[in-house]
Amino acid sequence: MGKSKILDDALKHGRAEQEKELVIDFDQAIEQAKKNAITVKFKGKEYKIPAETPQWYSNLVNRKLAAIKGLDVANMTEEDLLERASISDQENEQIYRRLFGDEFVEAYLNDNFVNLKNFNESLLGPILEKWGWAPMTDTTSTKKKEKTPGS
């Protein structure tokens, strides 16, 4: 083997290594995220959703919040943020369709035993907490606040 051949091989190997270092395998990151998915069971079926807040969801909430100038989001629950951001019922439905799929949404919309309280407490609350959002509060409570002396 001549010097020229050795140099050519070394150059090819160097280029191949350089090209390998320039490749970022985003597909691998997405596949890992899928392996870490949250499983939601409903009506005998399992639905997989991301274990971390999806980028599209963050973008949606951030765009809505950007429209509200001077909003102090410290110590706000996700529910408070969504209420302030004025996300409509139709937008919420689209969020759920995007997360869970049409089949899931049609099933919960047509089940008389799915109500706001159990939907928030048993489904959305745990998901949002896993995503790092503040715990949701019960907005369906009918308890009246007791008056304290002097009030």
C-alpha positions in Angstrom: 0.0 0.0 0.0 1.4 3.3 -1.1 1.6 6.6 0.9 -1.1 8.1 -1.3 -3.5 5.2 -0.6 -2.9 5.5 3.2 -3.5 9.2 3.1 -6.7 8.9 1.0 -8.0 6.2 3.4 -7.2 8.4 6.4 -8.9 11.4 4.8 -12.0 9.4 4.0 -12.1 8.0 7.5 -11.7 11.6 8.9 -14.5 12.9 6.8 -16.8 10.1 7.7 -16.1 10.7 11.4 -16.7 14.5 10.9 -20.0 13.8 9.1 -21.1 11.4 11.9 -20.5 14.2 14.5 -22.6 16.6 12.4 -25.7 14.4 12.6 -28.1 15.1 15.4 -30.5 12.2 15.7 -33.7 13.9 16.7 -35.7 10.8 15.8 -33.9 8.9 18.6 -34.9 11.6 21.1 -38.6 11.3 20.0 -38.5 7.5 20.2 -37.1 7.8 23.8 -40.0 10.2 24.6 -42.5 7.7 23.3 -41.0 5.0 25.5 -41.6 7.3 28.6 -45.2 8.1 27.6 -48.0 8.3 30.2 -50.7 5.6 29.7 -54.3 6.6 30.3 -56.9 3.8 30.5 -60.4 4.7 29.5 -63.2 2.3 28.4 -60.9 -0.7 28.3 -58.4 1.0 26.0 -55.0 2.5 26.6 -54.0 5.9 25.2 -50.4 7.2 25.3 -49.6 10.8 25.9 -46.2 12.5 26.3 -44.7 12.4 29.8 -43.6 16.0 29.3 -45.5 19.1 28.1 -45.6 18.9 24.3 -44.0 21.8 22.5 -47.2 22.6 20.6 -49.1 22.9 23.9 -46.5 25.2 25.4 -46.7 27.4 22.3 -50.5 27.6 22.5 -50.5 28.6 26.1 -47.6 31.0 25.7 -49.3 32.7 22.7 -52.5 33.1 24.7 -50.7 34.5 27.7 -48.6 36.9 25.6 -51.9 38.5 24.7 -52.5 39.3 28.3 -50.1 42.1 29.3 -48.8 42.3 32.8 -50.1 38.9 33.9 -48.3 37.6 37.0 -48.3 33.9 36.6 -46.5 33.1 39.8 -48.5 30.6 41.9 -51.3 30.3 39.3 -52.7 26.9 38.6 -52.9 25.6 35.0 -56.7 26.1 35.3 -56.2 29.8 36.3 -53.9 30.3 33.4 -56.3 28.7 30.9 -59.2 30.7 32.3 -57.2 34.0 31.9 -56.0 32.9 28.5 -59.6 32.5 27.4 -59.2 29.1 25.8 -62.6 28.2 24.4 -64.4 24.9 24.7 -63.7 24.3 21.1 -60.0 24.9 21.6 -60.0 22.7 24.7 -61.6 19.9 22.6 -58.9 20.3 19.9 -56.2 20.1 22.6 -57.7 16.8 23.9 -58.1 15.5 20.3 -54.5 16.2 19.7 -53.4 14.6 22.9 -55.6 11.5 23.0 -57.2 11.2 19.5 -60.7 11.4 18.2 -61.8 8.1 19.5 -61.0 9.1 23.1 -62.7 12.5 22.8 -65.9 11.0 21.3 -66.0 8.4 24.1 -65.7 10.9 26.9 -68.1 13.4 25.3 -70.8 10.6 25.0 -70.4 9.2 28.5 -72.9 10.6 31.0 -70.7 9.8 33.9 -67.7 11.9 32.8 -68.1 15.2 34.6 -65.9 18.2 35.1 -64.8 17.2 38.6 -63.7 13.7 37.7 -62.2 14.8 34.4 -60.1 17.5 36.2 -59.2 15.4 39.3 -58.7 12.0 37.7 -57.3 12.9 34.3 -56.1 16.5 33.7 -54.8 17.2 37.2 -52.4 14.2 37.3 -51.3 14.9 33.7 -50.6 18.5 34.3 -48.8 17.8 37.6 -46.6 15.2 35.7 -45.8 18.0 33.2 -44.7 20.3 36.1 -47.8 22.6 36.3 -49.2 23.6 39.6 -51.9 21.3 41.0 -55.4 22.1 39.8 -58.1 23.2 42.2 -61.6 22.0 42.5 -63.8 24.5 40.8 -66.9 22.4 41.0 -67.2 22.4 44.8 -70.6 23.6 46.0 -69.5 24.1 49.6 -70.1 27.6 50.9 -67.4 29.4 52.7 -68.1 29.7 56.4 -68.2 33.1 57.9 -65.6 33.9 60.5 -66.2 36.2 63.4 -66.0 39.8 62.2 -66.8 39.0 58.6 
